[in-house]
Amino acid sequence: MLTSLLSNRFWASFFVSVLIAIGVSFPHPVRAQVAGATLTGTVTDSSGATIPKAQLTITDLSTGVAREVESDSAGLYSAPNLLPGTYDVKVTASADPGRHDAGWAG
């Protein structure tokens, strides 16, 4: 009886030790949690032509906190990690004298 009890404790301890060793040997990657959303889009004029290098001001209406982003050369923009809320988006673009987009007023 004593031998089987010691044997059972040995195997139980061995099994727990193996599980701990496996858990430590193969850690799982930890990812950061982000509580917000990403606002993305394309800045275009009334004719649908893209507007590169436009300045966007994205303001949280409840807090007044503003974030500024710029559209890329294809008119694409992205504002990551915005907290839940209602936002006002203002777009400004300087007129490029070398470019003419029908229907766009700067």
Contacts in CASP RR format, 6 or more apart in sequence:
PFRMAT RR
TARGET T0000
AUTHOR 0000-0000-0000
METHOD contacts of the structure
MODEL  1
MLTSLLSNRFWASFFVSVLIAIGVSFPHPVRAQVAGATLTGTVTDSSGAT
IPKAQLTITDLSTGVAREVESDSAGLYSAPNLLPGTYDVKVTASADPGRH
DAGWAG
34 80 0 8 1.000
34 81 0 8 1.000
35 83 0 8 1.000
35 84 0 8 1.000
36 81 0 8 1.000
36 82 0 8 1.000
36 83 0 8 1.000
36 84 0 8 1.000
37 81 0 8 1.000
37 82 0 8 1.000
37 84 0 8 1.000
38 78 0 8 1.000
38 79 0 8 1.000
38 80 0 8 1.000
38 81 0 8 1.000
38 82 0 8 1.000
39 58 0 8 1.000
39 78 0 8 1.000
39 79 0 8 1.000
39 82 0 8 1.000
39 87 0 8 1.000
39 89 0 8 1.000
40 76 0 8 1.000
40 77 0 8 1.000
40 78 0 8 1.000
40 79 0 8 1.000
41 76 0 8 1.000
41 77 0 8 1.000
41 78 0 8 1.000
42 50 0 8 1.000
42 71 0 8 1.000
42 74 0 8 1.000
42 75 0 8 1.000
42 76 0 8 1.000
42 77 0 8 1.000
43 50 0 8 1.000
43 51 0 8 1.000
43 54 0 8 1.000
43 56 0 8 1.000
43 71 0 8 1.000
43 75 0 8 1.000
43 77 0 8 1.000
43 91 0 8 1.000
43 93 0 8 1.000
44 50 0 8 1.000
44 51 0 8 1.000
44 75 0 8 1.000
45 51 0 8 1.000
45 101 0 8 1.000
45 103 0 8 1.000
45 104 0 8 1.000
46 103 0 8 1.000
46 104 0 8 1.000
47 101 0 8 1.000
47 102 0 8 1.000
47 103 0 8 1.000
47 104 0 8 1.000
49 101 0 8 1.000
49 102 0 8 1.000
49 104 0 8 1.000
50 71 0 8 1.000
50 74 0 8 1.000
50 75 0 8 1.000
51 71 0 8 1.000
51 75 0 8 1.000
51 91 0 8 1.000
51 93 0 8 1.000
51 101 0 8 1.000
51 104 0 8 1.000
52 71 0 8 1.000
52 72 0 8 1.000
52 73 0 8 1.000
52 74 0 8 1.000
52 75 0 8 1.000
53 70 0 8 1.000
53 71 0 8 1.000
53 72 0 8 1.000
53 73 0 8 1.000
53 75 0 8 1.000
53 93 0 8 1.000
53 94 0 8 1.000
54 70 0 8 1.000
54 71 0 8 1.000
54 75 0 8 1.000
54 77 0 8 1.000
54 91 0 8 1.000
54 92 0 8 1.000
54 93 0 8 1.000
55 68 0 8 1.000
55 69 0 8 1.000
55 70 0 8 1.000
55 91 0 8 1.000
55 92 0 8 1.000
55 93 0 8 1.000
56 68 0 8 1.000
56 69 0 8 1.000
56 70 0 8 1.000
56 71 0 8 1.000
56 77 0 8 1.000
56 79 0 8 1.000
56 89 0 8 1.000
56 90 0 8 1.000
56 91 0 8 1.000
57 66 0 8 1.000
57 67 0 8 1.000
57 68 0 8 1.000
57 89 0 8 1.000
57 90 0 8 1.000
57 92 0 8 1.000
58 66 0 8 1.000
58 67 0 8 1.000
58 68 0 8 1.000
58 69 0 8 1.000
58 79 0 8 1.000
58 82 0 8 1.000
58 87 0 8 1.000
58 88 0 8 1.000
58 89 0 8 1.000
59 65 0 8 1.000
59 66 0 8 1.000
59 67 0 8 1.000
59 87 0 8 1.000
59 88 0 8 1.000
59 89 0 8 1.000
59 90 0 8 1.000
60 66 0 8 1.000
60 82 0 8 1.000
60 83 0 8 1.000
60 85 0 8 1.000
60 86 0 8 1.000
60 87 0 8 1.000
61 85 0 8 1.000
61 86 0 8 1.000
61 87 0 8 1.000
61 88 0 8 1.000
62 85 0 8 1.000
62 86 0 8 1.000
67 79 0 8 1.000
67 82 0 8 1.000
69 77 0 8 1.000
69 78 0 8 1.000
69 79 0 8 1.000
70 77 0 8 1.000
71 77 0 8 1.000
93 106 0 8 1.000
94 106 0 8 1.000
95 106 0 8 1.000
END
